[in-house]
Amino acid sequence: MALLQRSTERLDIDLLVLPDANLILIASVIEPLRGANRISGSELYRWRLLTPDGAPVPTTSNIAVPAQGAFKATTEDTPLFVLASYNWRRSATPALKMQLSQAARYRTVIAGIESGTWLLAEASLLDGLPATVHWEDYEDFALAYPEVRAVKDRFVIDGKRLTTSGSLPTVDLMLEVIRQRQGYSLALEVSRLFRYEQPSFHADQSLSAASAGLRMHDPRVAQAVRLMEEHIEQPLILTRLARRVGISARHLQDLFQQSIGAPPHVHYLALRLNAARRKVIETTASFADIAAATGFNSASAFARSYRASFSESPSETRRRLRRRITPSEMRA
C-alpha cells in the first residue's frame, strides 16, 4: 500500500468532505500533513478537497469549506479519505454509495474518517473487516452492520481500508502514516505541533516539548522522556536511564512499547536527530559541532544516522533550505 510504504515521493490524497463535518476533523487530516511538509522543507503531501457536488460544503461551525471539485467515480488510484461528522445519512444517497463502490475498484486506499466509517459500511466497503467509529456510535454501528467487525480502537488499518473514531484519533492515524512513510523522527517532530494532552497543574508533571502530542499515561515513561530531553549532548545508557526512573531496563522497554509504540532507543535517537536537524537548519554550526552537541561520537556517525532517518545528508538539507528558518517558523 503506497500510503504506508517508506518513500520520499510526494503523496496525493483526495478528501471527500460531507456537509456538517467539523472543522477540527478536516484539520486533523490536513494539519499533520502540512506540518510534515513544513518541517521537512519538502512537499511530501498534497491534498485536494472534494464535495459531492463540487460546491463549498457547510460545516458545523457555519464556515463553508471551498471545494476543488466534485467527487466522481473515476479510475484514479489516489487514496480517498471520506470525512463526515453529523447528519451523514443525508449524504448517503444511492448515487454517492454507488460512486464510492465504483471508486473502490481503483483507489489504493479508502479511509472512513469519524462518521465516514458509516458511509463506507453503507457502500458495503467494510464487509468482513474490522472498523472503528466514534465511541458514542459504537453500539448502534455494531447492530446496524453485523457484517462489519466493529472494534473499540482509536484507528484501524486493515488492507485498503482505514477507519478512525474521531478527530484526535485521526491525528494519530496521520502521524502513523508519516511514521511509516518518512520515519519515526519526522512523526515525532510533527507530533510536537499538537499539544493536545491536558497539561498538569503541577509544575513537576508538566509536558516537555519532547512529550507534546504523545499520550504517556505512565509517569515513568514521561519521566524517562524528560531525562532523554535533558541529556541530548551526553545520552544516558538504557540501564542508567531505567535506574533513574526506578525500574529495570526490561520493564522500561515494555512500558515504552505499550505507551508510545517504540522502544526507548528509537525514541531517544529520534529526539537527538530532531535536535540536530534543527541546528542544521537554524544555525551555521559545523556538522562536527552539531554531532558533538547531540551525542554522536563523530561527524561521520552523525551523518550516517541523519541520512538513514531523513533520506538526505546534513549538507543536502542545508543546500535545499538555504534561507534561515527560525524556530517560530518551524512551529508555524
PEMOQUI-V397527 format. One record per residue. N is the residue number from 1. RES is the residue in one letter. PHI is phi in whole degrees, -180 to 180 (none if undefined). Layout:
N;RES;PHI  N;RES;PHI
This chain:
1;M;none  2;A;-59  3;L;-63  4;L;-122  5;Q;-113  6;R;-58  7;S;-165  8;T;-108  9;E;-76  10;R;-67  11;L;-112  12;D;-94  13;I;-133  14;D;-97  15;L;-113  16;L;-92  17;V;-101  18;L;-98  19;P;-55  20;D;69  21;A;-75  22;N;-81  23;L;-60  24;I;-66  25;L;-69  26;I;-63  27;A;-65  28;S;-65  29;V;-86  30;I;-77  31;E;-64  32;P;-61  33;L;-68  34;R;-61  35;G;-62  36;A;-63  37;N;-63  38;R;-67  39;I;-69  40;S;-77  41;G;73  42;S;-133  43;E;-84  44;L;-76  45;Y;-136  46;R;-137  47;W;-129  48;R;-132  49;L;-92  50;L;-120  51;T;-130  52;P;-56  53;D;-118  54;G;86  55;A;-87  56;P;-54  57;V;-104  58;P;-73  59;T;-113  60;T;-68  61;S;-93  62;N;62  63;I;-115  64;A;-78  65;V;-99  66;P;-69  67;A;-109  68;Q;-98  69;G;164  70;A;-94  71;F;-73  72;K;-136  73;A;-80  74;T;-122  75;T;-94  76;E;-63  77;D;-106  78;T;-60  79;P;-54  80;L;-120  81;F;-109  82;V;-102  83;L;-107  84;A;-150  85;S;-125  86;Y;-99  87;N;54  88;W;-64  89;R;-63  90;R;-63  91;S;-91  92;A;-82  93;T;-77  94;P;-55  95;A;-66  96;L;-67  97;K;-63  98;M;-66  99;Q;-63  100;L;-65  101;S;-62  102;Q;-70  103;A;-63  104;A;-63  105;R;-69  106;Y;-119  107;R;-65  108;T;-66  109;V;-146  110;I;-127  111;A;-115  112;G;-100  113;I;-99  114;E;55  115;S;-72  116;G;-60  117;T;-59  118;W;-61  119;L;-62  120;L;-65  121;A;-66  122;E;-61  123;A;-88  124;S;60  125;L;-97  126;L;-119  127;D;-59  128;G;78  129;L;-115  130;P;-76  131;A;-154  132;T;-123  133;V;-139  134;H;-56  135;W;-57  136;E;-68  137;D;-101  138;Y;-57  139;E;-63  140;D;-63  141;F;-65  142;A;-61  143;L;-73  144;A;-73  145;Y;-131  146;P;-63  147;E;-77  148;V;-104  149;R;-86  150;A;-69  151;V;-132  152;K;-99  153;D;-120  154;R;-68  155;F;-149  156;V;-132  157;I;-117  158;D;-143  159;G;61  160;K;-91  161;R;-121  162;L;-126  163;T;-140  164;T;-132  165;S;-105  166;G;162  167;S;-68  168;L;-67  169;P;-61  170;T;-69  171;V;-58  172;D;-59  173;L;-62  174;M;-66  175;L;-65  176;E;-68  177;V;-60  178;I;-63  179;R;-61  180;Q;-73  181;R;-86  182;Q;-116  183;G;107  184;Y;-65  185;S;-62  186;L;-68  187;A;-61  188;L;-65  189;E;-66  190;V;-65  191;S;-62  192;R;-69  193;L;-75  194;F;-117  195;R;-87  196;Y;-96  197;E;-78  198;Q;-72  199;P;-69  200;S;-76  201;F;-89  202;H;-100  203;A;-58  204;D;-80  205;Q;-121  206;S;-72  207;L;-74  208;S;-87  209;A;-61  210;A;-69  211;S;-93  212;A;-58  213;G;87  214;L;-106  215;R;-93  216;M;-106  217;H;-70  218;D;-84  219;P;-62  220;R;-71  221;V;-69  222;A;-61  223;Q;-64  224;A;-63  225;V;-66  226;R;-63  227;L;-65  228;M;-59  229;E;-65  230;E;-78  231;H;-125  232;I;-78  233;E;-70  234;Q;-127  235;P;-60  236;L;-83  237;I;-72  238;L;-58  239;T;-63  240;R;-70  241;L;-61  242;A;-65  243;R;-64  244;R;-65  245;V;-82  246;G;97  247;I;-138  248;S;-79  249;A;-61  250;R;-63  251;H;-65  252;L;-64  253;Q;-60  254;D;-64  255;L;-64  256;F;-62  257;Q;-62  258;Q;-70  259;S;-85  260;I;-123  261;G;76  262;A;-149  263;P;-72  264;P;-56  265;H;-67  266;V;-69  267;H;-65  268;Y;-64  269;L;-63  270;A;-63  271;L;-60  272;R;-68  273;L;-68  274;N;-66  275;A;-63  276;A;-66  277;R;-65  278;R;-62  279;K;-69  280;V;-61  281;I;-80  282;E;-92  283;T;-127  284;T;-110  285;A;-61  286;S;-68  287;F;-67  288;A;-65  289;D;-67  290;I;-65  291;A;-59  292;A;-65  293;A;-75  294;T;-120  295;G;84  296;F;-98  297;N;-70  298;S;-156  299;A;-65  300;S;-70  301;A;-65  302;F;-61  303;A;-62  304;R;-64  305;S;-66  306;Y;-62  307;R;-65  308;A;-63  309;S;-86  310;F;-109  311;S;62  312;E;-161  313;S;-82  314;P;-57  315;S;-67  316;E;-67  317;T;-61  318;R;-64  319;R;-65  320;R;-73  321;L;-111  322;R;-72  323;R;-79  324;R;-70  325;I;-111  326;T;-82  327;P;-57  328;S;-66  329;E;-68  330;M;-64  331;R;-87  332;A;-70
